[in-house]
Amino acid sequence: MLAWLVLGCGHAAPPVDPEALRPPDRLTALARRLPPGADRCVLARVGTVAERHRELVGRLGAAGPLAWASGAPLSAYAEGVQRTTDGREASQIALRVADVEATRRWLQQRAPLRVEWGEARSCRDGDTRECWRWRAWAADTHTVMLRRGPWMSELEGVERRCAQLARRHRDALELTARRSGGAFVADALPRPEVTAEALLLPSAAGLRWEERIELPETFSPREAELFLDVASLAGDETLAAASDRRQRIRGDVLETEARFHWDDLALAAEDEARVRRALAEAARDRLPLPVEQVSVSNLEVVLAQLALRREQLAAASSEEARIRAARGLVALLRRARRVHPGNETLARAHFDVLLDPLGEAADAAEVATAMLGAEPVEPASWARRRREALAHVGPEALAEALVRDEVVPAARAEAAAATLVALRGSYESAEGAVVVAEAPPAEARRLRRARGSLPLATLLETLVALLDQGAARNVHAVLRTDAALEPGVRDTSAGRVLGWREGDASVRVAASWTGATDFLRGTQRALFRGLDGGEVDLLVALSPMDGAATEPDGVLRLRGRVEGERLSLTQASSRAFRWDAVGTYVGAPFGELEVRLFPPPDLEAGFESGEDARRARRRAGEEPVLSCRAPEEREEGVTLRCRTSPQLDASRRAWVRVVAPWIARSGRL
């Protein structure tokens, strides 16, 4: 990234490093508290802004709601945000404060977020709800840390860039850095593609906002022109109040500058306040009736009150308010269900609120049992709900239900119950995973000797591509290994991976679908996370979107050993493929595909001869989603490079058809 341009005049004097003459910057020190791996970071010098102007600064800034909140007892703010594999945003925040105890009281009583005090627990225990709650704790006598969501710290992010900006721009009120372009390009990019920086600076009459967005050299001039013509870190609503706005494109850099007067910002804030007051008045009209005043014999009235109380529960600003709203909802539902005992809508709401947030699992199980006796439309779903509640009661009660409901054999019930209790925060997915992992489909039970080496980084998408025939399919993968893998639940951009231990073995089950916009790579990374050696048994099954996972219409199963970043095969369920060639012509080329929608990614494959490459190019000419260039001769062989389509699953299927003569024993698939 090019440095910000600083103009000045000098005198004939010995050069002096200005940084050496400045006192230490507390904001720069605070930025070092952020863990590595941030996709976006924001730093704010809150203490330099008068209280009357903080709300106006917050209108333009990128910091979260704590930074510029009225009465916030902090002098500096640092935030790192990381996009998780399932598209959510995990956050780490550091606050510079004068008094930790005063800050704790403000966070718990007046802050615009619901914050629980006490150091954040691990996000790897399967309780995803707990993981995504805001937690705060004192790091030292002048620093308070906050955390929300899981954080991956293996790679460096933009937090260092933020610290560099803070050192260079000590007059800036707020500084922002972002990589991968946010909404500009696909979030699942394997490396940063677009970088952006923004500064919010004081000016004589208000504020000055500056932004720079730079694209990588891999973008063609035309692609850069199209991209920069529409890209901006700030939306139009941010710049609407600007008294002056300038934007220019210099090569692959978009520069934007806007100026704001305090008076204009104040007028815009007044307009927003009027809108908020109007919304508040509308909300008051939607307050629920006292429970005893509801005519529960009228189902229409009950359902309307149910909706209002659910809104009240969702809007609760503290745990105390949440529990109070939940108690009111339970009181309404108990009265209503005495009159309408077979109504499934009321029963589902009753079950859900008892389980979360009240944690009254035994009562929730009784609701499900009562519904099973009322001949519901879908008894299987109520049996599953009862098992979910019993998972919160204990493993013994759950094991009995698993056998009674014929979910698993009696011999496996105790082990299955222990697994499901550990993963009870994601019960429905966990039970499905246990059932899928219980026994392989008949067509995958017989394994034959096989030889070949497949890249681990693209193994899941390779096997899915070999099975995928076009219609959207659910994807389930079951991994068993003698390696000690971390158990728990991990959400991805297009599915979920659950893991547990069975004796000396580790088991992981992934669920996704063939049209995943990230080539299944988020699921793949979660499935193989921590696997750097050991014996592996991997089953991949495709089933109809509305079909049972235990009745797939396409299955592949492999056994082998993980050696470095590859799987060396020893057995496979199918003899239709030349497995050594599959690694060369499918696994390796898929590794070259960049996960992005614009511009469409390229696929590159090496062939032993020019004739093979030309033949593959002719076959690719029959595929509308592929456009291949002339083969290029290199020292290691002949390379064919093809532009694919944003329809990632279609591109994957098309490429498998192109290389069928090289990977299929019969020459066709």
N, C-alpha and C positions, 0 to 999 in steps of 0.2 A: 504494500500500500504506500503510495506517495505521501510524503509528510505534508502537513498543513503549511501553506505558504506564509511566512512571516516576513514583512517588509520593515526595514528600519534603516537608520543611518549610523555610521560609526565614526570614530576619531582615531587618529594615529596613536594608539596606546597599546600596551601589551595585552594580548588576548586573555580574557578572564572567563572562566566557566561560570555563567550566572547561577547555575544550580548550586554551586559551592557556596554562594553567598546567601542563599535562601534558607530559612528555617525549615525543619522537617515538615512535610505535609501529612496531616493526620489522615486525609482521605486516601492518599497513596498507601499508607500503612494499613488502613482498613481494607483496601482492595486485596492486599496479600492474604487476608483471612479467607477469601473465597477459594473453594477447592478447584483443582484443574478440571477442564472438560466443559466449560460453559459455552453454549451456542450464542448466548446474548448476555451482556453485562451492562449494568447501569450504575454510575457513581453520582452522588449528589452532595453538594456542600450546603446542607440544610441550614446550618447556623448563620450563614452569610446573608440569608434572605429574611426581611422583616416579616413578622407574623401576618400582617395584613396582606402581604403579597404572595404568601405560600400557596394558597389555593389557585391563584392565577398562574403561578409557575407550574403547578401540577397539571393544569389543563394542557400545557404544551409538552411536558416531560414524558419520558418513557418509563419512569420508575413506577413501582407498584403503589398501592393506595396508602401504605404506611409512610412513605418518604415525606410527602408534603401535606399530611393530614393536619388539621387544625389542632394546636396544642400538643403536637408530638414532641416529647422531651428528648430530642436527639439533635446532635450537631452535624453528623455525617452519616451517609447511607451508602451501602455497597450491596449490589444484588447480582447474583449469577442465575441464569435460567438455562436449563438443558431440556431439549425436546427428547422425550422417551420414545422407545420403539413403537408404542401404541398411539403416538401423536399428542400425548398430554405434556404439560410443561412442569417439570420439577424445579424447585427454587431453593436457593440458599441465600440468606440475607445476613449482613453484619451491620449492627448499629453502634455508632459511637455515642455514648451517653454520659451525663454527669453523675447520675444516681441510678444504680441498677434497680433498687427497690421501687423507686418512683416509676421507672419504666415498666416494671412488672405490673404494677397496679394499672397503669395506662393501657397496657396491652390487654389485660383481662377485663377491664371495665369500659374503656372508651375507644379503643382502636377499631378501625373499620373492617377488621378481619376477626374471625373467631380463632383465638389463639389459646392453646393450653400450655401451661408452664411446666417445664421438666424436659430434660434432654431427650431428643428423638430416639425412638427405638429402631432396631433394624427393620428394614423394609422387606426382609427375605423370610419372614415367618409365615407367609401365606395370608396374612390379614391385610388385604389391600385397602380397606376402608381406613384402618388405623394409620397406614403408611401415608395416606394423602391428607391427614389432618395437619394443620399448622402447629408446630411445637417450638417453644422458645426456651432458652436457658442462658445463664450468665457464663461467658467465657473468661472474663476477668472483671476487675472492679469498674471498668469503663466500657466494656464491650458486651453486647447482647447478640446472640446468634439465633436465627430462625431457620427452620427447614420444613419443606413440604415435598413429599414424593421421593422415589429412589434416585440415587445419583451414581453415575458411572464415571470414575476418575482415572481411567487408564491413559487417556490422551490429553494433551494440552489443548485448551480452548482459547477463547478471546479475552479471558480475564487479564492476561499479561498486557494485551493491547489497551485495555481500559486503564491499567495502571500507568502505562506510558503516556496516554492522553492526559491523565491527571497531572503527571509531572510537567508536561509541556504547557498545559493550559490551567494555571493556578487561579485564573479569574473566572473560569467556567463554573456555572451553577450546577450543571448536570452534563454528564458525558455518557455516550452510549456507543457500544461496538457490537456488531452482529456478524455472524458468518452463515454461509449457506443460503443467504438471501431470504430467510423466512418464507413468505408465501410466494416468492418469485419463482422458485424451482422446487422439485420434489424434496420433501423433508428427509427422505431416506438416502440422500447422497452419501457415497462412501468416503468422500473427502470434501473439505470446504470448496465451494464453487464461486460464491459471491461474497464479498466483504463490504461492510458498510460502517460508517462512523458518523456520529452526530454530536454537536455541541450546542448547549444553551448558555448564552453569554449575556451579561448585563450591558445595557446601552444607556445613552443619556436620558431617553424618555420611556424606556421599557426593556425589551428583551430582543436579542438577535439569535436567530437559529441557523446553524450551518450544518450541512450534510454532504458526505461524499460516498458514492457507491462505485466500486471498482469490480470489473468482471475479469475472469482469468483469460490468459492468452489463448486458451483452447477455443474460445468463441470466435467465429469468423466475423469480419467487419460488419457484414449485413446482420448477423444475429445480434451483435452488440448494439447496433443502431436500433433494431426493433425492440430489444430488451430495455435499453436505457430510455427509450421514448416514453415508456409507460411506468418504469420502476421508480419507487421512492420509498424510503423508510417511513415517511409520514404520509398519512392519508389526506385527502382534500379537506376533511373536516378540521384537521390540525392547522392547516394553512389558511383557513377561511377568514380568520380575523387579522391576517397580516396586512399591514399598511403598505408594504413593499415586498415584492417577491421576484427573485431572479433565478434563472436556471440555465445551465449551459452544459454541453457535452464536449469533453476534451479527450479524444481518442476513445479509450474504453472506460472513462471516468465520467460519472454524472455528478455535477456540483450544484447544490441548491442553497440559496441564502434567503432568509425572510426576516422582516423586522416587525415588531409588535409594540404598540403603545399601551401603557398601563390602562388608559381610559377605555380603549377598544376592548381589551381583555375583560375589564370590569363590566362593560355593557353586555358582552357575550355571557359572562358568568351570571348576570342578573336574568338574562333570558332563560338560561338553563335552570336557574332556581325557580322561575315561574312554572316551567314544565314539571319540575319535581313536585312542587306544591300541588299542581293539578293531578299528578299521578297519586300523590298521597291521599288526596281527597277521594279519588276513585277507589283507592285501597280500603279506606275506612268504610266505604259503602259495601265492601265485601267481607267484613268481619263476620265470623260464624255466630249463630245464636247460642245462648247458653244451652247445654245439653238437655236440661230438664224441660226446656221450652220447645224442643223439636218434636213435631208430630211424627213419631216413628212408624205409624201405620201407613203413612203416605210415602211409598218408596221413592217417588220423584223428589220429594223434599229431603229425604235422607241422603240420596246421592248428591244433591246440590250441597248439603252441609258437609258431606264427606270431602268433596272437592275443595271447599273453602278451608277445612281443617288440614288437608294435605298441603295446601299452599302455605298455611301458617307454619306447619312443621318445616317445610323446605326453606322458609325465610327466617327461621330462628337464628338469632345472632350470637347465641351462647349455648353451651351445653345445658345449662339450667333451663333456659327458655325452650330448648329442644325437648327435654324430658317433660316439661310442663305441657307443651303442645301435644306430645305423644300420649300423655295420660288423658287429656281431653278427648283425643281421637278414640282411644280405647273405650272410654265411658260411653261415647256416642254409639260405637259399634256393638257393645254388649247389649245396650237397650234395643238397637235396631235388629240384631240377630235373633233376639227372643221372638220377634214378630215375623222375621223373614229368615228362618233357620237354614233354608236351602239355597239362599242367594250366594252365588260364588264370588261376585264382585265384593260384597261385604266381607265374606270369609277371607278372601285373598288380602284385603286391606288389613283385617284384624291379625292375620298370621304375620304379615310383613312388619307391622309396627311392634308387635310383641317381640319379634326376633331382633329387630333393629329399629329404634335405638334402645328399647327397654331391656333387651337381653333376657327375657322371660321365656326361655326355650321350652320348658315343660308345658307351659300354657299354650304356646304356639303348636306343640305337638298335639295337644288336646283339640285345638281348632281343626287341625288336619284330620284327626281321627273322627271327629263329629261329621265332617264333610264326606268322608268315605262312607259313613252310614247313611248319608242323605242321597245316595245314588247320583253323584255328580256326572257331568257330561264326560269329563276326562279323569277317571279314577286314578290312572297311572300318575298323573301330575300331582295329585294330592298325596299319593303314597310316597312320591319323591320328596314332597314338602315335609311330610312327617319325618322321613329319614334325615332330611337336612336339620330339622329342629333337634332330633335325637343326637346328631353329631355334636351339638352344643351341650347336650346333657351328659354324654359320656360314651366310651367305646362299647361297654357291655350292652346298653340299650340299643345302640346302633347295630351291633353284630346280630342281635336277635331279629331286628327288622330286616336286615339284608337277607337273612335266610328265609324269613317268613314271606318276603316279597319276591323271593327267587331271583335276587340280583346276582349273588355269587353262591357257590356251593358252601355247605356248612364247614368243610375243611379249610376254606379260605376266608371265612367270615371274620375271624378275629384279626387277621393281618390286614384285611381290607378296611375294617372299622378303624384300626389304629391309623392307617394312612388317611382316611377321610376325616377323622377328627383333627389331624394335623393340618389338613387343607380345608377346614370347614368354612373359612372365609370366602371360598369360591366353590361351594359344595357341588352345584349342578355340573360344572365343568370337571371337577375332581371325580365325581361318580362315573361320568361318561368315560373319563380317562382310565379308571380302574377296570371298567367293563371291557373297553377296547383292548387293554393290555392283558386281560385274563387269559385268552387263548387265541392264537392266530387263526385266520380263516383257513379252510381246508386246503385251498390251492397254494397256501404258503407254508404248509407243514412239511412238505417234502423238499429238502434242499439238495442240490447237486454240486459237485465240485466245480469251482470257478477260479479263474485267474484274472487279475487285472488290478489296476491302481486308479482310484478316483479321488479328485481333489475334495477335501472335506468342506471347503468354503462354499461349494456349489452342489453338494451331494443331494440335498433335499430337492432343489429345483431340477436337478438332472433326472432323478427318478420320477418326479411328477411329470416332466416333459415326455418321458418314455411311455407313460401311461395315459396321458391326456389326449382325448380324442375330439375335443371341441366344445361340448356342452359344459357349462359351469359345474364344477364338482367340489364337494367337501374333501378336504385333505386331512388324513390322520396319519401320524407317524409315531411309532413306538420304538424307543431306544432302550436296550438293555446292555449293560456293560459291567465289567468287574472293576472299573475305575470308580473311585469315591467322588461322586458328583454332589453338589450342594442341592438339597431338596427345596421345595417351595413352589410358589406360583410366580410366573413372569408373563405379563401381558406384552403383546407385540402389536405392530401397526395393523395386523390383519388376523389376529388369533390369540391363542393362549397356550403356554407350555407349563405343565405341572410335573413335578418330580418328587420321588420318594425313594426310600431304601427298602429292599426286600432281602433280609439277611445280609450277605456279603455283596449283593448286587445293587446297582443303582438303576432305577427305572425313570424314564421321562416319556411323557406323551404330549404331542403337539396337535393342535387343531387349527386349521386355516382353510383356505379355499384356493382354487386354481387361478382366480383372477386377481390375486393380491397385487397391489400396485407396486410393491417393492421386490417383485420376483421371489417372494417367500423368504427373503433374506433376513428380515427381523425374526421370523419364526425359526429359521435355520440357525442364526446366531444363538438364540435362547436355547434351542434344543441341544447344541453341541458345546455350550459354554462350559469351560473348565475341562474339556475332554482333550488331553494331550498325550494319551497313550492308553493301551489296554485292549482287551477283546471286546468286540462290539457285535450285537445282533440288532439289525435295523429293519423294521417293517414299515412300508408306506402303502396306504390304501386310499383309493378314491371311491366315493360313493355319491349317489344322487343328492342334490341339495335337500330334498324332502325325504330322503331315505335313512335307514338305520346305519350307523357306523359299523355295526357288527355284520352287515350284509353288503360289502363293497362290490363294485363291478370292475375293479382293477386293483391288483395287488402285486407288489414286488418285495422280496425279502432278501437281505444280504447278511452274510457273516464275514468277519475279517478282523484285522488288527489295525488300530490307529498308530501310524508311525509318522511323527512330525505333523505335517498338514495334509496327509493323505490317508485313505483307507485302502489297505492291501487286502483284496478279497481272497477268501478261501472257499466260500460256498455262496450259491445264489438259488433262488426259487425258479428262475427262468433260464432256459438255454437258448432263447431267441436272440440274444445279444452277444456280440463280441465285446466282453467287458473291458478288455484292454483298450479297444478302439473307442468305447463310450467315453472313457476318460479323456482321450485325445481330441475327439471331434465334437463332444457335447460339454463335458465338465470343464475343460480348459477354456473353450470359447465363451461359455457363460460367465466365467470369471472376469472376462474383459468387458462385459456389459456394464455400463454405468446406469444406475437407477435414477433416471430423470425423464421427464415428459417433454421438456424443451431445452435444446433441440433433441430430437429422438436419438437414442443411444446407438453406437456402432457396435458391431459384433465382428470379431477377427478370429480366423482359424488358419492353422498351418496345414499344408498338404505336402505329401512326399514328392509330387511331380507337378509340372505345369499342366499336364493333361488332366490330372485329377482336379486341380483347382478350376480349370476351365469347365470341366464337366459339372462341378458343383455350382459354378456361376450360371450355367445354362439351366440347371434345375431350379436355382433360386429365381430365375426369370419367370417361372410359372407361379411364384408366390407373390401376391399383391403387396404384402407387408414387408417385403425385402427388396432392397435395391443395392446391387453389388458392383463394385468397381472392378476394373481389369486386375487380374492377379499380379502380384508384385514378387519378384524373385529376390530372396535374401540368402545370406550365408547358411542359415539353418533350414532353408527350404523355401517353399512358395506360399505366400500369404494371400488369403482372400478376405477383403474387408467389405462389410455390408452395412448399410444404414437400415435400421429396423423401424418399427412403428411404436407410437405411444401405447398401442394395444399390446401390452407386454406378453400376455399369455398367448396371443395369436402369433407373435414373433417367435416365441419359444417353440410352439408346435411346428411352425413353418420350417425352422432350422432343423429340427429333428427329421422332418420329411426330406430336406435337402441332403442330409448326410446319411440317410438310410442305407445306401449301398455300401457304406464303409462300416456301419455299426451293427447291422442286422445280418444274421447268419444266412438268411434266405435272400438278402439283397433288398428286401422291402418290408415295410411295417404294416 
